[in-house]
């Protein structure tokens, strides 16, 4: 059992290490968005399994888009890392979503940060 757990841990570490930093950041922010979304839904008494499922489905599609862009970039031997570019776009979106969740529970947000992220997203 102990060796099985070590093997699983080593496999996860190897897989994680093979993912680009921007995509790792996206995965972490997706997890934080899910956590803050559930917390905000609980706090505002508007937690819905249907809405949570829809959010998870959207995030799955986002990850599929990032993976697809990475595959295309590799297949076309593109000098532009398409997967990284696409992941970077969604990183901004996830951060905005986390901040929206924080706002829903009444946590004050720095206006400059919100404005900067909205400006980046609009471009």
Buried (B, 14 or more C-beta within 10 A) or exposed (E): EEEEEEEEEEEEEEEEEEBBEBBEBBBEBBEBBBEBBBBBBEBEEEBEEEEBEEBEEEBEEBBEBBBEBBEEBEEEEEEEBBBBBBBBBBBBBBBBBBBBBBEBEEEEEEEEEBEEBEEBEEE
